[in-house]
């Protein structure tokens, strides 16, 4: 479940200026996510963007949050592929072990296949034996990985869409910050020119 961090625990001080602390709510971290990693990423982005006004700080905070979200989606996508690897092993074992099985024995063979796939996940020595047997039938690690992508294609596509959406939003915020800075520099330049003309006259 998503939730704010425990503020009673000591954490590294933020580089956010005190007058802008109200702009930055506590991060909504998932179980297993590391607050130190979050703060390190946030601090690196703040240093790189070097925000100077409240609006720039708001943009920088959102950019940091989106960057963390991208890391989260990448990690979850990787875990997804790992979770589907057992399913891929099971599907390949079906092709190898159930070929030529008489219809009367199909159900029993199916149960053994599911059990073998579970053994592959839980028992390292069984995994070596199963992968060696699959390799002898032409199913190497690349073939297994291809089957993983086939099994996980719908959820994998969902994570790709999430990553692309976050990346697009982050790029738009960076562009907005750059435009804000260009506008401010233009106004400062016009202001200096006006002062210079008044001083000359």
Secondary structure, 3 states (H helix, E strand, C coil): CCEECCCCCCCCCCCCCHHHHHHCCCCEECCCCCHHHHHHHHHHHHHHHCCCCHHHHHHHHHHHHHHHHHHHHHHHHHHHHHHHHHHHHHHHHHHHHCCCCCHHHHHHHHHHHHHHHHHHHHCHHHHHHHHHHHHHCCCCHHHHHHHHHHHCHHHHHHHHHHHHHHHHHHHHHHHHHHHHHHHHHHHHHHHHHHHHHHHHC
